């Protein structure tokens, strides 16, 4: 199982939107090979420095695969590339 790490923060509407979109796609497409792991950047000063103005950010195998406000097609393409 591969982890998708979603860097987020509280009161981030874009973060909530992307989390919901990814979760729905994973469920609808039966992608039991993927697991979404949410990390609140406010819990770590280093993460705040790295991602403060970039959340939401999704990483897979230490590479950024999504960032900002992707549409559904971009999310699907990014998830397909994790195969």
N, C-alpha and C positions, 0 to 999 in steps of 0.2 A: 504494500500500500504506500502510495506517495502522498506526502504532505504538501498542501498548498497553504502557505503562511500569509494570512491577511493582516497587514499592519493597519491599525485603526486607532481611533481615540473616541472618547465619549462625546456625545452631542455632534456627531459627524453624520449628517444625512447622506452624503455620498458613500460613506463607509457602510451604512445600513443598507443602502440600495444595492451596492455591489455584493455584500454578503448574501442578501436575499436572492439575487440573481444567480450567483454561483451555486448556492445550496439547491435552488430549484432545478438548475441544469443538471447537477450531479444526481439528484433524486430522479428526475424525469428520464434521464438517459441511462440510468442504472450504472453509474460510474462508481461502483463499489471499490475501485482501485484508487480512488482519490479521497483524501480526508482534508477538510477545511479546518485549519487551526488559527484562531484569532489571537492576536497579540496587541494589547493596548500600549501604544508607545509612551503614554504618560507614566508608565510604571518603570521606565528606565531612561535616565538622562542621555545616554548614548543614542538610544532610539529616537528621542525627541530631536536631538541634533541632526540625525541622519534623515528623518522622515517628516519633520515638522510641517513643511509646506507641500508635502507630496501625497499624504494619505488621501484615499486608500491606496495601498500598494500590495500587490500579491506577488509572492516569490515562490519559485519551484526550483529545487536543487540549487540554491544560492543565486538564482538569476531572476530579475524582475520580469514577470510575464504580463502584468497588467498594472496600470497606474491611472489615477484620476477618475475620469468619467467615461469609461468604455461603454459602448452599446452592446446589445445582446450578441450580435454577430461577432464582435471582437472578443467577447468573453468565450463564446463557443470555439472560435479559432484557437485561442490561447489554451483552452482545456484540451482540445484535440491534439495540440502539439506536445502535450505531456505523455502521450502514448509511448 
